[in-house]
Amino acid sequence: MKTPRSKKSKALYLVGASTKSPEERGLREQHNLSSIAGADAEHVRNWDMKLSKSLREFKYMSFDVVGTLIDFEGGLTSCLNDIAAEAGVIIDGEETLSLYRAARYFDDADLFPDDLVRVYLAIAPKLGLPVDKAYGERLRDSAKNWKAFPDSAEAMARLARDYRLIAMTNARRWAFDHFSAELGNPFHAAFTVDDTGTEKPDPAFFQHVFDFVSGEGASKNDILHVAQSQYHDIGVSRELGLTNCWIERRHALQGYGGTIEPAAFTKPDYHFTSMAALADATASARS
């Protein structure tokens, strides 16, 4: 399992600043469909929890980026499928993601997405792909062209009208800059692994955000943390006392795909299967 790194923290980058399983049973039990803040019941599930705050009460929304807003699984498999086609090989998408997950989470893993060079060389023999560093570099560089989920950019533009949006990503700054542009640059502030010197789920990553909003006269109680990863975000945000929102991007699929499985499943405060549904719910709550 990959462990969070602790490195010397770098300066915070404000966007626009001059400096520039449980298995499926655990996920499916007690999912009673209902409406939260008027959202479509097909896109949101009520966990029979009393929600302490309405969506209209938050000042900030913090976001995981890779996997929540950016379709990294689609980006990975698309690049690997292209390499496979050139090699005359057919690969299975879910098997590829499982191999990726196993290769990615090691103590000696590099920062993301630089680590994709090492990951490629580890999984290529198992997929029948050419074992060549150049292909690993191609996989790494493909991150510059990864697409947002179809609903992400529009939803973020809608949310930015009423909330200050904060990016929290384990990706490096160079990759985040591409992701942010793909999303329409919606962020008020952004924290990457280069800025924090550590990775989620390390609480120290979140502390950077808490300190930042404190400097703007707010507190963590003013933040709704939005993410798809139970392991990197939802569990630790609950432990830190944040209200959280789980975007279950893989709701129609089995397993965890390219994301590490959590030791225990955390019931979120809010639960949607798309960013569009979150944006709809906030609009309803504020109307």
Residue, then its C-alpha position, 0 to 999 in steps of 0.5 A: m500500500k502506498t503511504p503518504r509522503s511527508k516532504k517540505s511544504k511549498a508555498l500555497y498557489l492561489v488560482g490566478a495569483s501572480t506567483k501562479s471492499p468492503e466489497e459491493r455488499g458494503l456499498r449497496e446495503q441500506h441505500n434507500l433512495s430519496s430526495i436530498a434538497g430536491a435532487d432527482a432520486e435516481h442520482v442521490r441516496n439517503w443513508d438514513m443520517k440526519l444531515s447537520k447542515s443544508l447545502r446552502e449553508f456552506k461557503y466553500m466546496s473542496f474537491d478531489v480532482v482525479g477520479t471525481l472531476i477528471d476521468f482518470e480511469g478512462g484516460l488510462t485505459s484509452c492510452l493503454n488500449d492505443i498501445a495494445a492496438e499497435a502491438g496487436v493485443i486486446i486488453d480488458g479495461e477492468e483487469t487493466l485497472s486492477l493491475y494498475r491499482a496493485a502496481r500504483y500503491f507501493d511505498d516507493a511509488d513516485l508522485f502522480p502522474d510521474d509514477l505512471v512510467r514505473v507503473y507501466l513497466a510493472i503491468a506491461p508484461k501482464l497485459g502482453l504489452p511491449v516493455d519499453k520505458a518510452y511507452g511508460e512516458r507516453l502513458r504519463d504524458s497522456a495525463k495532459n489530455w485526460k478528459a473531464f467527466p461530461d458533467s464536471a465543467e458545467a457543474m463546477a461553473r454552476l457551483a462557482r456562482d455561490y461557493r468558493l471552490i478549492a481543488m485538493t489533488n494528489a497530482r503534481r502541479w504540472a498535471f493539475d494545470h492541465f486538469s484545471a484548464e479542462l474544467g474551465n479553471p473554476f477554482h478559487a484556490a488549489f492545493t497539489v502534492d507539490d504545494t502540501g508536501t504530502e498526499k491525501p489521506d494524510p490529515a496534514f494535507f487537509q490542514h493546509v486547506f483549513d489554514f487557508v480558509s481560516g486566513e479568509g475568516a472562515s473555518k472547516n465548518d464552512i467547507l463541504h468536501v466532495a470526492q469519489s475516493q472512500y480511501h483518500d477523502i471520504g474516510v479521513s474527512r469524516e475523521l477530521g469533522l468535515t461534512n462530506c459528499w461522496i460522488e459515486r462515479r462507479h455506481a454502475l460498476q463492480g469494485y473500486g477500479g483504479t482506486i485503492e479500497p478503504a479498510a472500512f466503508t464510510k457513510p457520507d453526509y451527502h451521496f450523489t452519482s454525478m456532479a450534475a446531481l450535486a449542482d441540481a441539489t445545491a440550486s434547489a437548496r438555495s432557491 
